[in-house]
Amino acid sequence: MAGELVEFEEGTIGIALNLESNNVGVVLMGDGLMIQEGSSVKATGRIAQIPVSEAYLGRVINALAKPIDGRGEISASESRLIESPAPGIISRRSVYEPLQIGLIAIDSMIPIGRGQRELIIGDRQTGKTAVATDTVVILE
């Protein structure tokens, strides 16, 4: 399976990535110095995952989530797949506070909210940078 952990005969662990009809590409999670052409490898049946818990905060671990800082084992009750979708973006609060930049022509034509992104489009030498700079100076 793609993302499956595989184990070489001398103990090195790897993750299967490229699955082709006649070969499999594996990323080694160790030095792999003892692996040679013709070495046997076996599938573990487990998809690569990493344990997660607050106990990992401030600890130094290797690529297989084993502690290497000499402070003992780390206990974790949950695990997450390495290749999993990223968590969703936290919903943002809507823009509720008006922002007036101090230029009456712009304030009257374009309602801008504090925290809202705006794009200034225009030809060269029309004062786009001056408007943006004046706005930043007013806000400070």
C-alpha positions in Angstrom: 0.0 0.0 0.0 1.2 3.6 -0.5 2.4 5.0 2.7 2.8 1.5 4.3 5.7 0.8 6.7 8.1 -1.8 5.4 10.9 -3.5 7.3 14.3 -4.6 5.9 16.0 -7.8 7.1 18.6 -5.9 9.2 15.9 -3.8 11.0 15.7 -0.5 9.0 12.2 0.8 8.6 11.0 2.5 5.5 7.8 4.0 4.0 6.6 2.8 0.6 5.9 5.7 -1.7 6.2 4.9 -5.4 4.2 1.8 -6.3 5.0 0.6 -9.8 4.2 -2.7 -11.5 7.8 -4.1 -11.1 9.3 -2.1 -8.2 8.5 0.0 -5.1 10.2 3.2 -4.1 10.9 3.4 -0.4 12.0 6.3 1.9 14.4 4.9 4.5 13.8 6.1 8.1 17.3 5.1 9.3 20.8 5.0 7.9 20.3 1.9 5.8 24.0 1.2 5.5 23.5 -2.6 5.7 20.9 -2.7 2.9 22.3 -4.3 -0.2 20.9 -5.4 -3.5 18.9 -8.5 -3.0 18.1 -7.8 0.7 14.7 -9.0 1.7 12.0 -6.6 2.8 8.6 -7.3 4.3 5.4 -5.4 4.4 4.2 -4.6 7.9 0.5 -4.0 7.0 0.5 -0.7 8.9 0.2 2.7 7.3 2.8 5.2 8.5 1.4 7.1 11.4 2.8 9.1 14.3 1.6 9.2 17.9 0.3 12.5 19.1 0.0 13.9 22.7 1.0 16.9 24.8 3.8 14.7 26.2 5.7 15.3 22.9 5.9 19.0 23.6 9.6 20.0 24.2 10.9 16.5 23.4 13.4 15.6 20.7 12.4 12.6 18.6 13.6 10.8 15.5 11.7 10.2 12.2 9.9 7.3 13.8 8.7 9.3 16.8 11.2 7.5 19.2 12.7 9.8 21.8 16.4 10.6 21.4 16.8 13.1 24.2 17.5 10.6 26.9 14.5 11.5 29.0 12.7 8.2 28.7 9.7 6.9 26.7 6.8 9.0 25.7 3.2 7.8 26.2 0.5 8.7 23.7 -3.0 7.3 23.4 -3.8 8.7 20.0 -2.0 8.6 16.6 -2.4 10.4 13.3 -1.6 9.3 9.8 1.4 11.0 8.4 -0.3 11.6 5.0 -3.6 13.1 6.3 -5.5 16.2 5.2 -4.6 19.4 7.0 -7.0 20.6 9.7 -9.5 23.2 8.4 -8.9 26.9 8.8 -10.6 28.3 11.9 -13.6 30.4 10.9 -12.8 34.1 11.1 -14.9 36.8 12.7 -16.5 39.0 10.1 -15.2 42.6 9.6 -17.4 44.7 11.9 -15.3 47.9 12.6 -15.2 50.6 9.9 -11.8 52.1 8.9 -11.6 55.6 7.6 -8.2 56.4 6.1 -8.6 60.2 6.2 -8.9 60.8 2.4 -12.5 62.0 2.0 -12.8 60.9 -1.7 -11.8 57.3 -0.8 -13.7 57.1 2.5 -17.0 58.2 0.8 -16.7 55.9 -2.2 -15.1 52.7 -0.8 -16.3 51.3 2.6 -13.3 49.6 4.2 -13.4 47.5 7.3 -10.6 47.2 9.9 -8.8 43.9 9.2 -10.1 43.7 5.6 -7.7 43.3 2.7 -7.8 45.8 -0.1 -6.1 45.9 -3.5 -5.1 49.2 -5.0 -5.1 49.0 -8.8 -4.1 51.8 -11.1 -1.8 53.2 -13.7 1.8 54.3 -13.0 2.4 57.6 -11.2 -1.2 57.9 -10.0 -0.4 58.0 -6.2 -1.2 54.4 -5.2 1.8 54.1 -2.9 1.2 57.6 -1.4 -2.4 56.6 -0.5 -1.2 53.3 1.1 1.6 55.1 3.0 -0.7 57.8 4.2 -3.2 55.2 5.5 -0.4 53.3 7.4 0.7 56.6 9.0 -2.8 57.5 10.0 -3.4 54.1 11.6 -0.3 54.3 13.7 
